[in-house]
Amino acid sequence: MILSPDRLESLRGRLIVSCQAYPGEPMRDPRTTAQFAASAVAGGAAAVRVQGLADVQHTRAAVEVPVIGLWKDGRDGVFITPTLRHALAVANAGAHIVAVDGTRRARPDNLTLVQTITGIHTGSHALVMADCGSLQDAAAAVESGADLIGTTLAGYSGERPKTQGPDLELLEQIAAGGFGVPLIAEGRLHTPAQARQALDAGAFAVVVGTAITHPTTITGWFADALK
């Protein structure tokens, strides 16, 4: 399935669920990721976001909603689908949308963001979501050809402080910029109320991950509250 503009429009005002587990965790298995994704769709998710080639493949077979795929390689700097090679591999695994680091930082393969996005568009049918950390990132990503922009890296790229919850101020700033592409709220959305606030701040759609699909962290919240 190629993600048409009409199908992308169907995500407006909807929930996207990020289904990821960290290396070494009991649930770090592509089959488990696919089960999480299917459960999220059953609960009303309009799309899912998964990390890893095998996870993308298993999830594509398990759900009939758009799959946002990424490949994390490394832990510091640019590590979310850091190169064109990573991005094309994610697209070839079946992702409808490839999420890439959309900051203005240098990429490991020394390609610019515009070269990376152009390469994805030329080498696959996938759309590109640029994970941004600032208003300047968002503007540069749109100029580089990104089909969607997200606030995924707000508070993590060094340009903005890490807020307790979602960076609503950044969402409002980007929304006011009128960039003409869907703005996805992502990062530190832990409650339904925060998801609603993100939508009201101008988000096209909202990604929630940890609060839905990371039982280790959720258990920790409750355990800490009882201490």
DAHUQUI-V151248 format. One record per residue. N is the residue number from 1. PHI is phi in whole degrees, 0 to 359 (NA if undefined). D_LAST is the distance of its C-alpha to the last C-alpha in Angstrom with 1 decimal. Layout:
n: (N:N)
phi: (PHI:PHI)
d_last: (D_LAST:D_LAST)
This chain:
n: (1:2:3:4:5:6:7:8:9:10:11:12:13:14:15:16:17:18:19:20:21:22:23:24:25:26:27:28:29:30:31:32:33:34:35:36:37:38:39:40:41:42:43:44:45:46:47:48:49:50:51:52:53:54:55:56:57:58:59:60:61:62:63:64:65:66:67:68:69:70:71:72:73:74:75:76:77:78:79:80:81:82:83:84:85:86:87:88:89:90:91:92:93:94:95:96:97:98:99:100:101:102:103:104:105:106:107:108:109:110:111:112:113:114:115:116:117:118:119:120:121:122:123:124:125:126:127:128:129:130:131:132:133:134:135:136:137:138:139:140:141:142:143:144:145:146:147:148:149:150:151:152:153:154:155:156:157:158:159:160:161:162:163:164:165:166:167:168:169:170:171:172:173:174:175:176:177:178:179:180:181:182:183:184:185:186:187:188:189:190:191:192:193:194:195:196:197:198:199:200:201:202:203:204:205:206:207:208:209:210:211:212:213:214:215:216:217:218:219:220:221:222:223:224:225:226:227)
phi: (NA:270:282:281:305:294:292:295:299:292:274:301:74:250:264:246:251:271:249:219:230:274:306:90:278:303:266:280:211:304:292:292:303:296:292:300:297:297:294:296:296:299:274:121:294:269:198:227:234:226:245:108:295:295:296:298:298:294:291:303:283:260:228:243:253:302:248:267:247:210:224:274:225:102:227:236:65:275:227:272:41:286:228:297:301:300:297:293:295:295:297:292:286:121:293:285:231:257:269:233:299:253:279:268:284:295:264:302:267:66:277:282:296:295:294:294:295:299:296:292:296:285:265:202:262:284:276:236:254:265:278:253:239:200:297:295:300:299:297:292:293:295:297:278:106:298:274:219:231:229:264:309:259:297:91:239:258:94:265:227:292:278:283:296:242:296:278:294:298:294:303:296:296:292:299:289:288:57:282:83:234:302:256:256:278:209:115:61:265:250:222:303:297:293:298:296:298:296:294:293:281:122:291:284:209:232:260:236:238:310:293:248:240:234:299:298:292:299:300:298:302:290:298:294:292:268:287)
d_last: (48.9:49.5:47.3:49.8:49.4:49.3:46.5:44.5:45.1:43.6:40.1:40.4:37.6:35.8:32.6:32.6:29.9:29.1:28.7:27.6:25.7:25.5:27.7:26.4:24.0:24.9:26.0:28.2:31.4:34.1:34.5:30.8:31.1:34.1:32.4:29.6:32.3:34.3:31.3:30.7:34.4:34.4:31.7:33.9:33.5:36.9:36.4:34.1:33.4:33.1:33.3:35.7:39.3:38.7:35.9:38.4:41.0:38.9:37.5:41.0:42.1:39.3:39.4:42.2:40.5:40.7:38.8:37.6:37.6:36.6:36.6:34.0:35.7:34.1:30.9:32.3:34.9:36.7:35.3:35.2:38.5:39.9:43.6:46.3:46.4:42.8:43.4:46.5:44.9:42.2:45.0:47.0:44.0:44.3:42.1:43.6:41.8:41.0:38.2:39.0:37.7:39.5:39.0:42.0:40.9:43.3:43.0:43.4:46.7:48.0:48.8:48.2:46.1:49.3:50.8:47.7:47.6:51.4:51.2:48.7:50.9:54.0:52.7:50.8:50.5:46.8:45.6:43.5:40.2:39.6:35.9:36.2:34.3:36.5:39.3:41.8:40.5:41.0:44.5:45.4:44.1:46.1:49.1:48.6:48.9:45.3:45.3:41.7:39.4:35.6:33.0:31.1:31.3:30.6:28.4:29.1:32.8:32.8:34.6:31.9:28.5:25.5:24.4:20.9:22.4:26.0:28.7:30.5:32.9:34.2:34.6:36.7:38.7:39.6:40.4:42.7:44.5:46.1:46.1:47.3:44.9:41.8:38.7:35.5:32.1:29.6:26.4:22.9:23.8:20.6:21.6:25.0:25.4:25.3:27.8:30.0:29.9:30.9:33.8:34.8:34.8:37.5:36.1:38.5:35.7:31.9:30.1:26.6:25.2:21.5:20.3:22.9:23.6:20.8:18.5:16.7:15.5:14.9:12.7:10.7:10.4:9.1:6.7:5.4:5.6:3.8:0.0)
